[in-house]
Structures are given as C-alpha cells and as structure tokens.
Amino acid sequence: MKRKLLLFLLLFQCAFAFAARLDTLTVQSAAMNKSIPNLVILPENYGAQDQSFSVLYLLHGATANYGSWLNDCPNLTDFADSYNMIIVCPDGGFTSWYFDSPVDPAYQYETYISQELVTAVDAAYTTAADKSRRAIAGLSMGGHGALYLAFKHQDTWGAAGSMCGGVDFRPFPNNWDLDKRLGAYSEYPENWEKHTVINMVHWLNGKGLKLIIDCGTEDFFYDGNRRLHEILLERRIPHDYIERPGRHNSDYWCNAITYQLLFFNAFFESP
C-alpha cells in the first residue's frame, strides 16, 4: 500500500512539474504612470525546447480584473498546454473599455495594451514577435476591446475574437462608466460614435486580419453582434460568426473560448 501511495505521489509531482506555469508580469505604464499586473500562462514545455511561442492576449470584462478569466475558466491552463501557446490576461482597469479615453488621461489602455504590454511580453518571454503569431480576444467589454485594438493595430495582431462583446455600446449610455470614459452621450456624441466597434468596419479591407465573433441569442449584446455580422457580410469582410442559445455569463464564454482557441491555433499554424 505504501509503495502504491509513493508511486501515486511521484506521478502527481511529475504531472504538476510539467503543467502550465502561471506568472504575474508587472508592467510600468508610462502612459498612465502606474504599475499594472498581468497574468501570463506558460505552456508546460516552455523553456524545455528551443522555440518561439505564439501569444494570445485575453481581455476581461467590465468590473473584473486580470485574474477573472482563469477564475471563471480554469481549463485555460490545459488549453495553453494543448495548443502550446502563451496566454496573457492583462488587467484592463475596472471599466476602461480598452481605448485611450478622450476625457480622462488616467485611462489610456489602448496605448498600454497595444504598445507597452506587447513590448514587455516580447522582452520577458520567448515569443514569436510577429502579428502572424499574435492574437487578441475577450469577453463583454473585453470583446469590444479585442476588436477595437485589432482593427486599429493590424500591424500588431493578425487575428481577433469577441465573446459576448459590447460591440455597440451606444444603447447603454448610463452603464459601465461609459460616460466617464467618453463624456455624456448628450454632450459628446462624436466620442461615442468614433469609439464603438460597429462603426469601425471601415478600418478593415478584408485582408490579413482574421476574425471570430460569438454571442448568445439571449445576451443583451446580441443585437449589436448580429448587426456587426451583417455589416461585415455587406462589406465582404471574411469572418467566423457563431450565435447559439445562451446568456451573458461565464457558462457561455467558457464554452465559447473552446472554439476561439481552436480558431487561433489554426491561424498560428497556417503557412
């Protein structure tokens, strides 16, 4: 019995030793003059082979933080191992919406994510520092942020995904501190029109950037996602679009991330 227990403990220790590793990378943001923590999930063979790794940036939703994705979906570590990729979960602030706020200089998260964080990750880890091996995705506020950043920075990311994304936040002028980031809609309508993803399809030419969009049919963001899909179809912009029964909750996006990671892995492995 003791021998069996010892063998079990040895196998457990070996399995743990070769499981995905979690790091916290703290980055000093010059744009916002503060230090920002970011969760980094490293695949089990990181450092064991002489290779560069693809990186997926995974953005959280409003009122969440850099640990929320892993708390909601702990199998992210398994995905990092299975697909042999690095997953970075940035801290995007309580309600930043991932753009540079035109009214609040304390919220400059477009500059932080697209420039400062990407530079820091490529410096700290063995990454394939090229857009063909770099993708960005997110849920809710982070779904908006992923598309917003990828649309504007196609030299940085080669693929982007949204899950339950707030791709048109104009119907919600009193929610999630949007008025604090953009000014009141009644006073600054141009800020709202300029910064909402559904109005940014003109940034796309149908080449290069790979897109996947997923939203539940009972989600309060469903209508905006459906309209974005229709606009992309009208403009002949290639994209994957998924809609199925589901609400705005972790059950939905923990299921959606399975399909998104399959999509991004295919992108990373494409010639």
N, C-alpha and C positions, 0 to 999 in steps of 0.2 A: 504494500500500500504506500509506504514511504517512497519507494522507488518511482511509482506511478505519479505521486504528487510532485516529486522533484523534476521528473520529465515534463510534467504539465507546466511547472513554473519556468523551466528553461525555455520551453516553446513559447510561453507567454512573453517572456523577456525578449526573445528574438523577434517575435512579431511586433512588439512595441518599438524595438530598436529600429526596425525598418519601416515603421509607419510614417505618414506625413508629419512634418515638423512645423510647429507654429512659432512664428517670430512676431515681435512688435517692433516695427520700424518707426522711429520718431523723426519727423522731418521739420526743420525750421523753415517756416514760410516767410520769405522777405516781403511778399505782397501784403500779408496780414500781420506781420511782426509777432508771430506766436509759434509755438511748437505744436505739432499735430501728430497724434498716434495713428498708426495704420497696421492692420493685421495682415501678415504675409503667411500664406500656406504653401510650404515647400513640399514637392513630391518626395516619396520615400527614397528614391535613388539620387536626389540632389547631392552633388558633391562626390558621388561614387563613380560617375562617368565623366569623361572629358567631352561635354556637350553644352550647348546653349539652350535655354528653355524658353518656350512661348509663355506669354503672360496674359492673363485675363484680369482686368480691373472690374470689380463687382461693387456697385454703389447701393447704399442702403436707402430706405425711405425716410419720410419726414418723422421727426421726434425720435429717431433711432440713432445708432452710433456704429463705429467700426466693428464692434463685436456682434451686431444683431444678426447678420447673415448666418454666421456659424451657430449662434444660439438657436435660430429658427430651423436651420437645415444642417445638422451636424455631419451629414454624409458628404459635405463639401470636401473633407479630407480624403475620402475614398475616391472622389472624382479627380482630385489632384494627382493621386497615385495612378488611377486607371488611365488617365489621359496624359500623364507625365508632363503636367504644366504647373506653373506658378499661378496662384490666385491671390490677388491683392485686394483687400477690403479697406478702402480709405475711410477716414472719418470726414464726412461731408457737412458737419455742423448740424444743429438741431433742425433748421429749416432753410438751408442755403439755396436749394434748387439748382446748385452746381453751375451757376453763372456768376459773372462779376456784377454785383449789384450796382446799378447806376445811381442809387440814392444812399447807399450805406458802404463806405470804404472798408468797413470791418469784414465785409463778406465779399471776398474775391476768389471764389472757389473754382472758377474756370481757369484762371491763371495757376492756381495751386495744383489742380489735378493734371491739367494738360501740359504744364511745363515743369513746375518744381517737383512734384511727386514722381512723374515719369523719369526725370533726370536722376532723382535719388534712388529709385528702384534699380535702374540700369547700372548705377555706380555700385550699389551694395550687393547685387546678386549677379549670377552668371546668366544673363538674359540674351535672347536674340533681339538686339535693339533695332528692330525694323518693323514697320507697320504690317508687314506680311505675317509677323509672329506676335502681334499685339492686338487685343480686342477689348471692348468695354461693354458692360451690361449693367442692368439694375432693375430694382422693383419700385413701383409707385413714383415718388419724387426722383428716385434713382433711375427709373426707366426713362423719365424725361431727361435727366442729366446725361445719361449714356448717349441718347440720340443727339441731344443738343451739342455735346462735346465732339462727338464723332462727325456730325455734319460740318461743324466749323473747323475741325482739325483733322482733315482726311490725310494729312501727311504724318499724323501720329498714330491713328488707329485704322486698321484695314477692315474691321468688322465690328458691328454693334448690335446690341439686343435690348429689348424692353419687355418687362413683365408687369402687367397691370399698371402701365406707365401713365402718368398725368401729362399726356402729350398735348392736351389743350386745356390749360388751367383757367381760361377766361370765364367759364361759367361758375367759378368758385372764388369770387373777388374777396370774400371775407374769411377764407380758410388758409391754414398752414403758413401764416405770416407773409403771404404773398404781397400784401400791401406794404409791409415793412421792407421788402426786398426791391419792389418796383415802384413804390408810391401808390396812392389810392388810384383805382382804375378810373374814377371820375375825373381825376386831375392829370394823370399821366397815361392816357390810353396808348400812346405810342410805345411806351416801355413794355406794356403787356403784349401788344401786337408783335413787337420785334423779338421778344424772348420766348414766345411759345412755339414749341416744336412744329406744330401743324402748319405754321406759317413759314417754315424754313426749308421746305422741299426744294426751293429754288437753288439751294446750295448744292444739290445733287445733279449729276449728269448721267446717272445710270451706269457708270463705270467705276470699278475699283472698290468702293465701299460695299461690303456685304451686310445685309440687314435681316434681322428676325424680330418679329413683333408678336406678342402673345397676350391675350386678355380674356377674362371670363365674361360670359354674357350677362351675368348678374352684377358685374362690377360697376361702380358709379363712374368709372373712367371708360366704360365700354364704348359709349357713343363716340367719344373723341378718337379712340383707337380705330373704330370702324371707318370713320371719316378719313383718317390719315391713310388707311389702307386704300380707300377709294381714290384719294388724290394721287397716291403712288402709282396705282393702276393707270389713271388718266395720263400721268406723265411718263408712263412706261419705264418706271424705275423698278428693276428686279428686287424682289424681297420675298422672304418667307413670312406668311401670316397664319396665325393659329387663333381660333376662338372656339371655346367649348364651355359647357356649363361650369360655373364657378364664381366665387365672390372675391372681394378684396381682402384676402387673408393669407396666412403663411401656408395653409394647406395647398393653395393654388400655386404660389410662386415656388414652393419647394418641389412641386411636381413639374412646373414649367422649366426650372433650371436644368432638369434632366435633358430636355430637348435642346435647350440653348447650348449646353456644353457639348452635346453631340454635334451641333451645327458648327461651333467654334473649333472643335477638334478637326472636323473635316476641312475647315478653312485653313488651319495651321498646317495640315498635311498635304494640301493641294500644291501642285507644282508652282 
